[in-house]
Amino acid sequence: MNYIPLIARIDSLPPLPESVLKIEALYMEEVPEIDDIVKIIQTDPSLTADILAKVNAPFYGFSQSIVSILQAVTLFGSNQIRSIVLSSSINRCFDIDLSPYDITTIEFSKISTMQSELIFQWYMGIDIDTARSLTPIAFLMETGKILIAKDILQDNKKEEFLSDLMRYRDIAYVENIHTMMTTAQINALIFKQLHLNTTFWESMKYLDAQREVPQHMKEIVFALQVVRSAVNIQEQFTENSLKKALDMLKSHKLPTDTFTRITKRLQRKYLD
């Protein structure tokens, strides 16, 4: 298999809907007004329905259904809603079957949610602006797996791919030997094709890179790598995955107490 079919699919992606572009424009401001976000989403019936379906997912654990966009934005916050909006719009372009990774679409959404919530809660105590920037990127960090899974299925390589994931326990390595690309590399192309903020595609460009990360991207790339170590499609807040994440923090001489406390809280919320 080669990467040509993947590139072709990315190049043929339709532009983001006007409603999504308007929401992204709001984030050029420091803190968008909730009312402005709600008004834009409500002009797009398909997006409205998709958001309400996603925020009512069982793993969020709400006792009552969320029935309005205002209620959703108020409960989730503007940063998480932005993540859901982008994810919804991008995923609408694909038929999603993640069985080559041995996960369901619901599990995929849950993992994305845990990744974005972890990075937001962790970075809120470090730099609130960086936390806001990183949240949607973390939420979309596994998007490229949708395209990889599609190619694996079309080539009837599902069992071989699953076997290699179990054998090597290195997701990016297995993706690369099967498609010559990794999830992060595909993400970089998708985000650039859709004209998302430069930070989106540049962070993905360097996430798996062996080359030197530019100085202005080092903090962002490292934060995403730490979160991906703690929560990924194979392990979510396990003893092994948390050790890897904490070892990364220690190697950079960064504090671990807050990160540990947050991971324990999210582990109770999503996995217990």
C-alpha atoms as one frame of an Amber mdcrd trajectory, in Angstrom:
protein
   0.000   0.000   0.000   1.174   3.553  -0.618   0.055   6.978   0.454  -1.314
   8.123  -2.944  -4.981   7.162  -2.220  -4.792   8.975   1.125  -3.475  12.144
  -0.507  -6.200  11.961  -3.173  -8.937  11.740  -0.544  -7.528  14.711   1.343
  -7.205  16.793  -1.819 -10.849  16.116  -2.676 -12.214  17.231   0.699 -14.943
  19.861   0.388 -14.406  23.192   2.181 -15.754  23.606   5.677 -19.379  24.823
   5.827 -19.936  28.566   6.070 -21.287  28.182   9.621 -18.059  26.522  10.751
 -15.906  29.175   9.080 -17.915  31.868  10.889 -17.356  30.114  14.217 -13.631
  29.843  13.512 -13.582  33.577  12.717 -14.972  34.252  16.189 -11.897  32.640
  17.695  -9.745  35.329  16.183 -11.045  37.270  19.161  -9.760  36.456  22.642
 -12.974  34.976  24.053 -15.997  34.598  21.775 -19.401  35.439  23.190 -21.566
  32.373  23.828 -24.587  34.045  22.224 -22.634  34.599  19.003 -21.596  30.933
  18.840 -25.151  29.764  19.499 -26.644  32.016  16.802 -24.254  30.719  14.141
 -24.768  27.040  15.005 -28.547  27.472  14.947 -28.397  28.653  11.318 -27.110
  25.175  10.343 -29.746  22.482  11.093 -27.416  19.600  10.235 -24.673  20.905
  12.522 -27.212  21.568  15.284 -28.513  18.001  15.121 -25.010  16.541  15.069
 -23.867  18.557  18.086 -26.940  17.605  20.117 -26.386  13.950  19.248 -22.744
  14.124  20.320 -23.261  15.986  23.612 -25.931  13.466  24.599 -23.494  10.560
  24.278 -23.834   8.188  27.274 -20.206   8.548  28.371 -20.814  12.174  29.392
 -23.197  10.848  32.025 -25.861  13.563  32.016 -29.048  12.507  33.829 -31.253
  14.548  31.464 -31.058  15.115  27.723 -29.487  18.304  26.384 -32.133  19.756
  24.095 -30.745  23.114  22.944 -27.517  24.522  21.578 -27.503  27.211  24.281
 -27.679  24.493  26.908 -24.879  22.545  25.179 -22.537  25.540  24.896 -23.234
  26.573  28.492 -22.528  23.082  29.846 -19.510  22.244  27.679 -17.937  25.658
  27.257 -17.009  27.407  24.041 -13.677  25.603  23.582 -15.140  22.115  23.776
 -18.052  23.080  21.523 -15.572  24.439  18.988 -13.836  21.059  19.085 -17.117
  19.228  18.522 -18.091  21.570  15.676 -14.805  21.005  13.829 -14.873  17.261
  14.436 -18.473  17.007  13.267 -17.776  18.959  10.075 -14.659  17.004   9.147
 -16.115  13.594  10.005 -19.174  14.287   7.847 -16.851  13.945   4.855 -16.045
  10.301   5.603 -17.689   6.939   6.122 -16.336   6.011   9.535 -15.377   2.417
  10.307 -12.555   2.108  12.818 -12.641  -1.668  13.152  -8.998  -1.963  11.941
  -8.091  -0.270  15.238 -10.552  -2.492  17.131 -12.620   0.442  18.387 -16.142
   1.698  17.719 -17.077   5.228  16.685 -18.445   5.814  20.199 -15.146   4.694
  21.747 -13.305   6.916  19.250 -15.370   9.938  20.332 -14.772   9.121  23.978
 -10.999   8.902  23.487 -10.997  12.245  21.643 -13.009  13.791  24.463 -10.622
  12.473  27.116  -7.608  13.786  25.207  -9.077  17.275  24.817 -10.368  17.465
  28.382  -7.039  16.307  29.790  -5.044  18.911  27.894  -7.517  21.683  28.749
  -7.620  20.951  32.481  -3.851  20.425  32.665  -2.963  23.597  30.751  -5.536
  25.819  32.435  -3.101  26.041  35.327  -0.136  26.764  33.063  -1.357  29.139
  30.361  -5.051  29.703  29.689  -4.515  30.960  26.122  -2.475  27.870  25.237
  -5.159  25.707  26.863  -7.801  27.244  24.597  -5.630  26.712  21.513  -4.743
  23.120  22.346  -8.223  21.847  23.227  -9.644  21.537  19.667  -6.318  20.250
  18.322  -6.280  17.470  20.923  -9.914  16.655  20.128  -9.028  16.198  16.439
  -5.688  14.481  17.069  -6.887  11.020  15.967  -8.861  12.132  12.870  -6.368
  10.702  10.385  -7.153   7.204  11.641 -10.483   7.401   9.807  -8.680   7.565
   6.443  -6.085   4.956   7.394  -8.822   2.559   8.509 -10.664   3.092   5.225
  -7.610   2.144   3.179  -6.851  -0.874   5.366 -10.401  -2.155   4.862 -10.374
  -1.532   1.110  -7.156  -3.547   0.812  -8.535  -6.367   2.996  -5.640  -5.931
   5.436  -7.689  -5.562   8.617  -6.480  -8.736  10.361  -2.865  -8.085   9.385
  -3.094  -4.508  10.652  -4.678  -5.586  13.953  -2.022  -8.248  14.392   0.754
  -5.709  13.843  -0.825  -3.308  16.362  -0.766  -6.062  18.970   2.721  -7.169
  18.015   4.517  -3.828  17.953   2.383  -1.744  20.374   3.511   1.318  18.413
   0.561   2.803  16.552   2.471   5.303  14.428   5.010   2.669  13.372   2.304
   0.241  12.256   0.446   2.984  10.380   3.634   3.914   8.596   4.548   0.391
   7.492   1.025  -0.133   6.121   0.325   3.266   4.513   3.650   5.142   4.516
   1.938   7.818   6.635   0.933   8.295  10.265  -2.244   9.752  11.715  -0.454
  12.999  12.583   0.952  13.405   9.072  -2.499  12.893   7.563  -3.964  15.355
  10.049  -1.434  17.982   8.991  -2.590  17.657   5.382  -6.293  17.654   6.300
  -6.031  20.714   8.537  -4.009  22.605   5.950  -6.432  21.628   3.156  -9.329
  22.962   5.250  -7.466  26.219   5.986  -7.564  25.776   9.740  -5.368  27.894
  11.961  -1.656  27.349  11.252  -1.111  25.896  14.718  -3.460  22.999  13.873
  -1.503  21.614  10.949   1.952  22.686  12.115   1.572  20.855  15.451   0.569
  17.692  13.561   3.451  18.104  11.136   5.927  17.745  13.988   4.029  15.384
  16.299   5.680  12.233  14.900   8.662  13.929  13.295  12.187  12.786  14.005
  13.493  16.179  12.940  13.976  19.146  15.234  10.775  20.903  16.263  10.895
  24.693  15.741  11.213  26.640  18.959   7.800  28.293  18.663   6.128  24.862
  18.403   8.045  22.914  21.046   5.687  23.502  23.960   2.561  22.721  21.948
   3.967  19.578  20.318   5.331  18.283  23.621   2.011  18.851  25.412   0.150
  16.912  22.719   2.713  14.101  22.867   2.279  13.818  26.640  -1.507  13.644
  26.361  -1.315  11.111  23.524   0.939   8.939  25.685  -1.567   9.006  28.551
  -4.655   8.500  26.349  -4.637   6.754  22.977  -6.634   4.110  21.156  -4.762
   1.259  22.835  -4.497   2.593  26.388  -6.495   5.164  28.329  -5.133   6.188
  31.743  -3.549   2.786  32.320  -0.617   2.307  34.673   1.659   1.875  31.661
   0.364   4.843  29.651   0.479   7.183  32.645   4.035   6.105  33.440   5.084
   7.008  29.893   3.436  10.425  30.176   4.932  11.132  33.600   8.390  10.000
  32.457   8.157  12.542  29.636   7.321  15.303  32.092  10.158  14.269  34.401
  12.631  14.168  31.515  11.769  17.824  30.852  11.987  18.602  34.577   8.307
  19.584  34.669   6.003  19.134  37.690   3.814  16.040  37.733   1.465  16.587
  40.703  -1.243  18.542  38.862  -1.111  16.245  35.845  -1.461  13.180  38.082
  -4.380  14.679  39.988  -6.230  15.524  36.760  -5.657  12.095  35.214  -7.061
  10.424  38.314 -10.146  12.649  38.194 -10.748  11.940  34.500 -10.127   8.246
  35.014 -12.913   8.176  37.609 -15.193  10.237  35.370 -14.808   8.224  32.169
 -13.570   4.739  33.081 -14.789   3.770  36.544
